[in-house]
Amino acid sequence: MVDVEATIYCEKDSHKGIIIGKQGAMLKKIGTRARVDISALLGSPINLQIWIKVKKDWRDSDFLLKNFGYDQRNI
Protein backbone atom coordinates (compact mmCIF):
# COMPACT_ATOMS: atom_id res chain seq x y z
CA MET A 1 0.00 0.00 0.00
CA VAL A 2 1.26 3.46 -0.94
CA ASP A 3 0.57 6.52 1.24
CA VAL A 4 -0.35 9.66 -0.71
CA GLU A 5 -0.89 13.06 0.87
CA ALA A 6 -2.45 15.89 -1.13
CA THR A 7 -3.32 19.49 -0.38
CA ILE A 8 -5.90 21.43 -2.37
CA TYR A 9 -5.40 25.18 -2.10
CA CYS A 10 -8.18 27.72 -2.53
CA GLU A 11 -8.31 31.49 -2.08
CA LYS A 12 -11.34 31.94 0.18
CA ASP A 13 -13.04 30.18 3.06
CA SER A 14 -16.20 30.05 0.96
CA HIS A 15 -14.28 28.11 -1.72
CA LYS A 16 -13.14 25.66 0.93
CA GLY A 17 -16.76 25.01 1.84
CA ILE A 18 -17.63 24.37 -1.80
CA ILE A 19 -14.77 21.90 -2.20
CA ILE A 20 -15.74 20.04 0.98
CA GLY A 21 -19.43 20.11 0.09
CA LYS A 22 -22.47 19.41 2.22
CA GLN A 23 -21.48 16.92 4.94
CA GLY A 24 -18.20 16.29 3.08
CA ALA A 25 -19.90 14.81 0.02
CA MET A 26 -17.83 16.66 -2.59
CA LEU A 27 -14.52 15.92 -0.86
CA LYS A 28 -15.52 12.26 -0.62
CA LYS A 29 -16.25 12.21 -4.35
CA ILE A 30 -12.90 13.87 -5.12
CA GLY A 31 -11.07 11.38 -2.90
CA THR A 32 -12.84 8.34 -4.34
CA ARG A 33 -12.07 9.32 -7.93
CA ALA A 34 -8.48 10.24 -7.10
CA ARG A 35 -7.92 6.91 -5.33
CA VAL A 36 -9.14 4.99 -8.38
CA ASP A 37 -6.95 7.00 -10.79
CA ILE A 38 -3.81 6.98 -8.63
CA SER A 39 -4.21 3.29 -7.82
CA ALA A 40 -4.45 2.48 -11.53
CA LEU A 41 -1.43 4.66 -12.27
CA LEU A 42 0.72 3.06 -9.55
CA GLY A 43 -0.70 -0.45 -9.88
CA SER A 44 -1.10 -0.64 -6.12
CA PRO A 45 -3.75 0.21 -3.54
CA ILE A 46 -3.25 3.60 -1.92
CA ASN A 47 -4.06 5.37 1.30
CA LEU A 48 -5.00 8.93 0.30
CA GLN A 49 -5.20 11.83 2.72
CA ILE A 50 -6.50 15.15 1.42
CA TRP A 51 -6.32 18.56 3.09
CA ILE A 52 -8.03 21.75 1.95
CA LYS A 53 -6.17 24.95 2.81
CA VAL A 54 -6.99 28.60 2.24
CA LYS A 55 -4.04 30.56 0.84
CA LYS A 56 -5.19 34.06 -0.05
CA ASP A 57 -3.97 35.39 -3.42
CA TRP A 58 -1.96 32.25 -4.21
CA ARG A 59 -2.67 32.72 -7.93
CA ASP A 60 -0.83 36.06 -7.85
CA SER A 61 2.28 34.76 -6.08
CA ASP A 62 5.13 33.76 -8.41
CA PHE A 63 6.81 31.99 -5.48
CA LEU A 64 3.76 29.83 -4.68
CA LEU A 65 3.02 29.09 -8.34
CA LYS A 66 6.58 27.90 -8.82
CA ASN A 67 6.33 25.73 -5.68
CA PHE A 68 3.10 24.22 -7.05
CA GLY A 69 4.96 23.24 -10.23
CA TYR A 70 3.82 26.03 -12.53
CA ASP A 71 6.12 28.22 -14.56
CA GLN A 72 5.60 30.61 -17.47
CA ARG A 73 5.51 27.71 -19.95
CA ASN A 74 2.60 26.05 -18.09
CA ILE A 75 0.42 29.12 -17.68
C-alpha positions as CSV (number, residue, x, y, z in Angstrom):
1,M,0.0,0.0,0.0
2,V,1.3,3.5,-0.9
3,D,0.6,6.5,1.2
4,V,-0.4,9.7,-0.7
5,E,-0.9,13.1,0.9
6,A,-2.4,15.9,-1.1
7,T,-3.3,19.5,-0.4
8,I,-5.9,21.4,-2.4
9,Y,-5.4,25.2,-2.1
10,C,-8.2,27.7,-2.5
11,E,-8.3,31.5,-2.1
12,K,-11.3,31.9,0.2
13,D,-13.0,30.2,3.1
14,S,-16.2,30.1,1.0
15,H,-14.3,28.1,-1.7
16,K,-13.1,25.7,0.9
17,G,-16.8,25.0,1.8
18,I,-17.6,24.4,-1.8
19,I,-14.8,21.9,-2.2
20,I,-15.7,20.0,1.0
21,G,-19.4,20.1,0.1
22,K,-22.5,19.4,2.2
23,Q,-21.5,16.9,4.9
24,G,-18.2,16.3,3.1
25,A,-19.9,14.8,0.0
26,M,-17.8,16.7,-2.6
27,L,-14.5,15.9,-0.9
28,K,-15.5,12.3,-0.6
29,K,-16.3,12.2,-4.3
30,I,-12.9,13.9,-5.1
31,G,-11.1,11.4,-2.9
32,T,-12.8,8.3,-4.3
33,R,-12.1,9.3,-7.9
34,A,-8.5,10.2,-7.1
35,R,-7.9,6.9,-5.3
36,V,-9.1,5.0,-8.4
37,D,-7.0,7.0,-10.8
38,I,-3.8,7.0,-8.6
39,S,-4.2,3.3,-7.8
40,A,-4.5,2.5,-11.5
41,L,-1.4,4.7,-12.3
42,L,0.7,3.1,-9.6
43,G,-0.7,-0.5,-9.9
44,S,-1.1,-0.6,-6.1
45,P,-3.8,0.2,-3.5
46,I,-3.3,3.6,-1.9
47,N,-4.1,5.4,1.3
48,L,-5.0,8.9,0.3
49,Q,-5.2,11.8,2.7
50,I,-6.5,15.2,1.4
51,W,-6.3,18.6,3.1
52,I,-8.0,21.7,1.9
53,K,-6.2,24.9,2.8
54,V,-7.0,28.6,2.2
55,K,-4.0,30.6,0.8
56,K,-5.2,34.1,-0.1
57,D,-4.0,35.4,-3.4
58,W,-2.0,32.3,-4.2
59,R,-2.7,32.7,-7.9
60,D,-0.8,36.1,-7.8
61,S,2.3,34.8,-6.1
62,D,5.1,33.8,-8.4
63,F,6.8,32.0,-5.5
64,L,3.8,29.8,-4.7
65,L,3.0,29.1,-8.3
66,K,6.6,27.9,-8.8
67,N,6.3,25.7,-5.7
68,F,3.1,24.2,-7.1
69,G,5.0,23.2,-10.2
70,Y,3.8,26.0,-12.5
71,D,6.1,28.2,-14.6
72,Q,5.6,30.6,-17.5
73,R,5.5,27.7,-20.0
74,N,2.6,26.0,-18.1
75,I,0.4,29.1,-17.7
